């Protein structure tokens, strides 16, 4: 248990607890742990309470799954709209990922479908790429194979099989958070409160109902399961067999998490830093630290093999960090010896050596692998903290999106409205103080004595602050900092936040401290508070939010985007199947899904050459001459270019963050509209292409022919050869 419960040798006005009560208190949080039956307790009480706990967890998971699916249906009227409208509803990169599921189903056989993905020449024109190496789409491959093999084609459409699978993963997510809270607190009421909080804070815990195919919706449930497995692995009194089972569960969940999200290496890096911190302050044994590191490395290397030796994984910072941490610790055998000041000095030196070796290994690995695919992430980080150039197009493209900005304060207001923020903050503050004290005590103790002394010290540390609690505390702190710095990362933090807050409400530590302060600590009162307070909170949340949920579920909307539907229909019926389209990343993903046409660029931004091509294609929204734009598009192999009024005349972003502004800055041109400009910027010599091409002057009609237009889109065919004489009449227009 944590140090909040340890009162040995207490001084002052607080009376020490009796030995009998201390024993009862140390056991109260293990009364109904989910693994109690596995430890041999087959009493009727244990069976009933454990069964009830597991049943509630499954019920809450299914409730969340049905809730998300219903919201999705009500928002789009998904069951009644056309197939093309369903596909358009997969916005931005979601459409790109879903297109590969559709492509696998349309292939004559599984083998041919896999071959087409490995030798793909539709996603990027003039290039043949291995999609299984480049992108994390094994989940689409797995689902397509499963759909082919199962006898469900006659009564379940492929799109429903896909979206129901993703919504089902939300049930897994809730169950994993439930189990984590149950393991920490010893009460399945904590898991219940966790699930209720997760559902009520849906706006801040998930966005699955409108971005179904995003990689995070696939991967975060596995990350939550991994945290649950780690929490169980770090619990005391596990048998050897149970430890082995937990290690395998950690490996499987880590592997699934890494396989389904391209940002896995950065999330695992934060986790590796948490493990490193716990190792430095002596909360984990050497075997535990090594095991956790090996699980991470094994998961990453397994994905590396499945992704055809993807160099981004070998060049990741997390692999370099783990290698450096293990090597330096092996060399510094006397790290955990000496007085407190000596150990602090050794720790600073140790950390400096680990960081230096990490960056050295990572630099050499990237040089050897000639890896530059992830440099945009580091440019984004540098620009975000004003450590790099502010005009870099790739970095600015991220920085100008709200999802990559700081966490808005209204997020905390919403979390406070459901009573989540207050117990979470109190729990984190009290546990952080206790963790700091326990860490200083650990580092003050003499190490390096006989084996019996080291074993006794390990037991004392386990009583002072449980390793599973320490891990989850640092998890919520580290990922909380990540969420505050980048809003998109809040979805990793807020779900786990529910489990930590529920642990604070239902665990013994906070109530023991409060009752000791009030001098009324007793077994009956402690048990009453632990069970009564969460029940009262759940009742209040039900009273306040159930009517709002029912009202939300009664709101019926319908998908409506006639301009995009018209565009997709025109492309499917009026253009050659091998036609190559250029345009914005988001729109091209939809074109790939709805029409199967070839793209010049797409939203999966994890490739340097593709990022450069995207910047070039986007020159259609910059101030460039028609000849320059023509040469760019022909070099990319484009037959058609789609111009969007929403980008050409964008008003969604502020000045300096509109796409045309980013292009102007990257090209050294003065931005549109009133406002200051850097003194080194100059006026462009040409008008903005997306506006000027609509004038149909000879300079443009000799190179581009308008073939389609509506209120939102303008499509131009890129002529094969330039006309030497602009006096000749332009080709017949196919404008609609």
N, C-alpha and C positions, 0 to 999 in steps of 0.2 A: 504494500500500500504506500501511498505517498507520505511525505514527511508531515503533512497536515494532521495525520492520525497518530503520529508517534509522539508520546508524551513522557518518555523515560526521563527521570530526573528533572521533571518540570519544576520551575521556580515561580515565585510570585504568588498572586492571589488565586490563580486557577488551580483547583484541586486535582491531583493525579487520579486517573481512572483506576478502578480496581482491576486486579489481574483477571478476574472472571469476566468483567465487562470487556477488557481489551481482547480477550480470546473470542468472545462473542462478536465483537466488532470486526475483528480480522476475518471472521468467517461469514459475516452477513453479506458480503459482496460476492460470495461464491455459492450462495444458496441455490440460485437458479441459472447458473451459467449454461450456455448451450452445449458445452462439451462435458457436462457433469456425468451424463449416462455413459459416455465413452470412458470415463475414469472408473467405472464399475459400480456406480450408485444406481441400482435398479429398484429403489423404493418407489411406492405408488406416488408419493408426493413429487419426487424428482421426475417421474415419467409424465405425470399430469401437467406439471408446470412447464416442463420443457416442450411438451406437445403443444400446449396453449401458445407458448412463445413462438414456436416455429409456425404455427397456424396463423397467428396474427401477422407475422412477417410476410408470409405468402399473400395473405389478404390485402395488406397495404400495398405490396408490389403490384398485384393485379388491379387494385383500385387506381394506382398511378397510371398504369398502362392504359386502362380503359378511359381514364380522364383525358390523357394526351390524345388518344385516338379520336375521341369524341370532339375535342376542340378542333382538331385538324379537319374532321368531316364537316363540322358546323361552319367553320371559317371559309371553306372552299366549295361546299356541297360536292365533295369529291366523288361520291357515288353516282352523280347525275350529269357531270360535265363530260365533254368530249375527250377522247384520248389525247388529242393534241393539247388541250387545255390542262389535262393532268400532267403532261410532260413539261409544259411551260411553267407549271407551279413549282417544279424543281429549279429554283432560282440559282443563278451564278454557278459556282463550282459543283453544287449538288447535281445539276443536270449532267455535267461531265461524268461524274462518278456513276450515276444511274445509267448513262448511255452504255457503259461497258457490261452491266448486267443485262441490258436489252440486247446488246451485240452478241453476248454468249448464248442467249436463248434463241436468237435467229440463226446462229451458225448451224450448218448441217449436222455436225457432231461436236462432242465435247473436245475431241482432239483438234479438230479444225478451228474451233473457237479459241482454244489456248494458243494455237499456232498464230492466229491472227493478232492476238494480244502481244505475243512475243515479237512478232515482225509487223508492227503497226505502221501504216503509211497514210492513215486518214487523220490522225490527231494533229500532226504537224506536216504541212506541205513540204515536198522536196526532201523529206527526212523519213527514215525508217527507224523507229525507236522500239525498245522493249518496255512495254507498259508495266509489266510485273516487276521490273527493276526500278523504273522511274517513280511509279505511283503506288500507294498503299491501297490496292483494289482487290486483294485476295478475298475480302469478305463478299464482294460482288461475284467473284468466281465461285466461291463456295456455295453461295445461295443459288446461283444459276444451275450448278450441278445438282444440288439438292432438289430444286424444283423439277428438273428433268427426271430425276429418279423416283420421286414420290408420286403416288397416284392421285394427285390433287388438281391436275390441269383442267378437269372438267367442271369443277365447282369453285376454283379460286384463281382469279386473274393474277398474272405475274406481279403487277404493281402492288396488289394488296399483300401478296406473300412477302414482298420486299419491305413495305412500310410497317406491316404488323411485326416483322422480325425486329425492326429498330425500336418500335414501341415496347416490345417484350423485353428488350435490353434495359429499358427504363425500370421495369419490374425488378430485374437483376440488380440494378443500381440501388434501388430502395432497400432491397433485402440485404445487400452488402453493408450499407450504412447502418441499417438496423442491427446487424450482427456485431458490427464494431462497437456501437453504443452498448449493446448487451454485454459484450466481453469486458468492456471497461468498467461498467457500473455494477454488473451482477444482477441487473433487473431488466426483464424484457419490457417493462414500462418505458425505460429509456429508449429502446428501439422503437416503440410505438410513437413516442413523442418525436423522435427523429423523422420517422416516415410522415407524420402529420405536418411537421415543419417543412419538410422537403416539398410536399405537395402545395402547401399554402404559399410558399415562396417561389412558385414555379417560374415567375418572371426572372428571378435571379439565380435559380439553380439549374435551369435547362432552357434550351430554345428548340427542342426537338420537334415540336408540333409544326414549326414553319421552316425548319432547315433540316429535314429528315436525314439527308445523305451526308451531312458534314462528318468528317472523320472523328471529331470529338464525341459525337453521339454514339459511335461504335466503340470507342476506346475507353471513355471514362468509366463505364460500368466495370470493365476489367481492371482499371486502376483501383477502383473502390474495393473490388474483390481482393486485389493484391494487398491493400492496406489491412483488410480484415485478416488475411492469412499471416501477415507480418505481426499484427497485434496478437494473434493466437500463438504464433511461434515464440514471441518474447515473454509469454506468460510463464510463471514458475510452475514447477511440478509436472511438466509434460514428460511422458515416457519417451524412450528412444524411438519407438514406432511412431508415436504422434508427431515427434519432431521431424522425422523423415517425411511423413505425409504432408506436413505443413511446408517443408522445403519444396516438395514437388508441386504443391498448390501455388506457392510463390512463383516457381519457374513457369508454370503453365499460364498463370494470369499475367505475368510480366511479358511473356512471349506474345500472348494475344493482344495486350495493350500496345506493344511495340509494332506488331504487324499491321495494326489498323489505323495508325496515326503517324504522319511524317514528322511531327514535332516531338516524338517520343524521347529523343536524345536529350532535349532541353528539360523535359519533365524529370527524367531519370537523373539528370545532373543535380537538380535541386534535391532529389531524394538521396543521392550519394553524399551531398553536403550535410544532410541531416544525420546520416549514419556516421560520417566523419566526426561531426560535432559530438555525438553521443559517445563515440570511441575516445575522443580526447578527454572528456570529463569522466570517463570510467563508468558509464552506465551499461555498457555492453561488454561481454566477454570477447576475447580474441576470436574464438570459434564462431560466435554470432556475427561479428563484423565481417569476417572472411566469408562466411556463408552468404550473407546478404549481398556482398560485392560479387561473389561468384554467380549468384542467381541473376543479377543484373547483366553481367557480362555474357552469361549463357543465353539469356533471352535475346540480347542484341545480336550475338553471333549466329543464333538460329535464324533470326530474321535476315541477317546478312546473306546466309546461304540461300534462303528461299527467294530473296530478291536478286539473285544472280550476282552475288558479290558486289552489292551496292557500295561504292566507295565512300558515300556520305557517312555510313555507319562506322567504318574504320577510322575515318577522320573526325569523328565526333569528340567533343570535349569530355563527355562523361567517360568514355573508354580511356582517354589519356589521363584523366583525373584518378580513376580507380587504379590503373597501373602505377602511377606515381605514388599514390597513398600507400599501396601495399609494399612497394619497393622501399620507400623511405622508412616506413615503420619497421620493416625487416632489418634495415641497416641500423636504426636507432634503437638498440635493445634497452637502453636505460632511460627511456622517455618518461616512464611513470615512477621514477624514484626521486627522492629528495624532498625538501621542504616545499611549502606552497609557492614561495617566490621563485625557487629554483625550477619547479615544475612549470610555472607560468612562463619563465624565460625559455625553457626547453620547448614548450608548446608553441610559442611565437616563432622560434627558429624552425621547428618542425613544419609549421604551416607555411612559412616562407619557402622552405625547400620543396614542399609538395606543390605549391603554386608554380614555382620556377620550373620544376621538372614537368609539370602538366603542360605548360605553354611550350616548353621545348619539344616534348614528345608530339604535341599537336601540330606544331609548326613543321617538324620534320615529316610527320605522316602526310600532311597536306601537300608538302613539296614532292614527296615521293609518289603520291597518288595523283598529283596535278589537280587537286580538288579545289574548285571555286564555286561549287553549286550553292553553298550555304552562306556565301559572303554577304548576301543582302540582309540576312538576319543580324549580322554583326554591324553592318552599316546602319541598320535601323536602331540598334541599341546605342551606338555611338551618337547618332543624330538626336535621339530621344534625350540623352543626358548632355547634349551640347558638347560632345567630344569629337565630332566629325563634321564633314561638310554639310551645310544646310540645304544645298541645292541639288543634292543627288536625287535623281528621279525615283529610283527604287525605294530609297528610304522615305522620301516625301510621300510616296503613294501609300505607305503604311501609316506614317505619322498623321496624315490628314483624315484617316478613317477614325470615327469615334470609338470603334472597338479596340483600337490600339492606343487610345489615350488613357489618361488617369481615370480611376474609378470615380464616377459621379457621386456626389454626396447624397442624392436622393435614393441611392441604393441602400445606404444605412438607415434612412428614414423608413423605407419599406420593411427592412429586416426588423427594425424596432417595433413597427406596427403589429407584427405577429408574435411579439414577446421573445423573439429569438436573440436579438442583439444583447439584451441586458444580462441574462444568465451566461451567455457566451463570454462577454467582456469580463464579468466577475470571475468566471472559472479560469480564463486565460491569465488574468492578473495574479490571482492567488497561486495557481500552479506554477507560473513563471517565477514568482518570488521563491516558492519552495524549491523549485528546480535549481535556481541559482545557489541557494543555501546548501542544498544537497551536493551540488557540483563542487563547491568550495570545500565541503567536508571530505568528499572523496579525494580531492587533490591534496588535502592537508594530511591525510593518513599516510604513514610510511608504507612503502611498497617494496617488493623484492625480498620479503621474508620467506620463512618456510612455507611449504605447500599448504599446511594446515591453517596458518595465519591468513594466507591469501584466500583460502576457501571460506574461512569465517568472515573475512572482510567482504567477500562477494555476497554472503547471506545478509550481512548488515546493510549493504547497499541496496539489495533487493527489497528489504523492509523499509528503508528510508525513502526510496522513490522507485516505484515499479518501472521497469524498462518499457513495458507496453504503453504506459501512460506518458512516459518521457518522449517516446517516439511520436505518438499522436499529438502531443503538445507542440513539438518542434515542427511537425507536419503542418499543423494549422497556422503556425507563426510564419514559416517560410513561404508557404503558398498564399498566405494572406498578404505578405509584402509583394509577392508577384502579382496578385490581383489588384492591389492599389496602384501599382506601376503600369499595368496593362489591363484594361477592363475585360478584354476577351478571356483572360485567364481566371476571371472570378468564378467560372463554373467549376473549376477544380477545387476552389476554396469553399464556396457556399454550401455544397453538399456535405463536406466533412465538418463544416461549421455546425450543422444541425446535430451531428453525432457528439461533438465535443460539448455543446450546450446541454444536450440531454444527459450526458454523463455528469455534468456539474449539478443538474437538478436531481438526478436519481442516485448518484453515488453517495458514499458515506463521508467523503473527505470534507466537503463544504459544510454539511450539516453538523459534523463533529466539531469543526472549528467554531461555528456559530453557537452551538449549544454550550461548548466550553466557555466561550466568552460570556454567555448569559448565566453560567453556573447551574444549568438545569439538564446536564447530560444524563440520559438514561436510555436503556435499550428500547423501552416501549416508545418513548417520544421520538427517538431516532428513526425507528421503523415506521412510525406513524407519518412523520414528515416525508420520508423517502417515497412513500406510496401515495399519501394524500395530496401533496403539492402537485406532482405531475398529473394526477387525475383531475384536480381542480383546473389546472392549466388546459388540459385537453378539453374539458367541459366548456371552459370559457371560449377557447378557439372555435369549438363547434358552434356555440351560440352566436358568435360574432361573424364567422366566415361561411358557415353552411348556406345561409340565404344568398350570399354573394356568389358562391360557386354555382348554386342552382340558377341564379339569374344569368351568369356567364354562359352556362350550358344551354340556356334557352335562346340565346342570341344566334340567329341564323343569318349567314351571309352567303354570297355566291362569288365564285371566281369570275372576274370580268377584266379581260385584257384583249379587246377585239383587234387592236392594231397589231399586236404580236402574233395573234392567231392568223390574221390576214397575211402577215409576212411569211410565217412558216408554211402556210398553205401555198403561197405563190412559189416559194423556193422549191417545195416538194414537187410541184406540178409543172413549173415553167423553166427549170434550170437542169442541165445535165447532172447525172448522179455523181460524176467525178469532178464537178465544178468546185473550185477553191474559193472560200470566202474569207475576207479580212474584215476586221471590226473590233469592237471592244471585247475584252476577255469574257465578260459576263454574258453578253449576247451570243457569242460564238459557242459557248457551252450549250446553250439552248438549241442553236442550229445543229450542232452535232447530234444531240439527242433526238430532236424532232424530225430531222431530214436526213441525217447520215452523211451530209456533205463534208468535204475536206476543209480543215481549218488552217489558218496561218499561225494562230496563237491561241492560247487558252488560259484558264485561271490557275492551273497548277504551276506555281511560280518558282519551283525548286530546281531550276536549270539556268545556268548563266547565258547560254546561247538563246534560249527562249526569252529570257528577260530582255536581251538586247533586241531581238526581233520584235517583241511587243512594243518597246519604246520607239522603234522605227515605224511600225504600223500606225501607232498613235499620232504620227506626224500629220495624219489627215485632219487632226483637230488643232494643229499648230499653224503658224504663219510661214508656209513654205510655198514655193512655186509649183505649178501643176507638173512641170517636168520632173522636179525632185520627188514629188509624191508618186508620180507614175513609175519612176525608176525603182523606188522602194517597194512598191506593190508588185511590180513585175519580178523583182529579185526574190520576193517571197513566194512567187508563183500564183498570186491572186488573180482570179478571173472576175470576181465581184467584190466590191467594198460596200459595207452597210454603214451609213452615217446616222447617228441618233441625235435628234434635236435636244434631248435631255442632257446630252454631253456638250454639244456645240454651244448651247445657250444655258449652260448649267447655272442654277441658283441655289442648289442644295448646300453646297459648301461656301464658306466665307472666301473673300478674295485672298489669293495666295494658296488656296487649297483646291480650287477647281482644277480639273484635269488640264484645261487649256493653260492655266497659270503655271502648273508644274512643267508643262512642255516649254512655255515661254522662258521660264527661268533656266531650264536645262539648256535651251538654245541661246541664252544670253539676250533675250528680248524683253522689252518693257511689257508689263502685264496690262490687261484691259481694265478700264474703269478708273474712277477716282481713287487716289491713294498714293502712298510713297513708293518709290522704286529705288533699288540700290544704284549708286552712281555709275557703276560700270556697265549697266544694262543699256542697250541701244534700241532704237526703233527698228522694227522689221521692215524689210524692203518689199514684202509681199503681203497681200491680205490673208486672212484666215481661210484655209482651204475649204473647210466644211461649209462656210458661208459663201465664198466666191464661186464654188463649183455650181451652185444653184442658179447663178446668173446666166448660165448657158452661153457664155461668150466663147469666141472661136478658140481661144487658148485652152479652154477646158473641153469643149465638145470634140476637139480633134484627138483627145486622149481618153475621154470618158463618155459613156452613153448612159443616160438615165433610163433605167428599165422598170423601176417600181418606186412608188411613193405613197405615203399616207400621212396622217397628222404627226406621226412619231418617227417614221423611218424613211430614208431615201437610199435606194440601192443603185449603184452605178456599175456598169460593166467596164472593165479595164480592157481597152482595145489591145489587140495582139501587137500591132506595129503602129508607130507614130505616122501620121500623115504629113508628108512634106509640105503640102499646100493647105493652109487653113481656109482657103476660099471655097474649096469643094464642100458640097453640102454634107452635113453630118448624117450618120446612119439613122434609119428609121427608129423612132422612139417607141418603146414598149410600155410607156408610163401608164399606170393605172390610177 
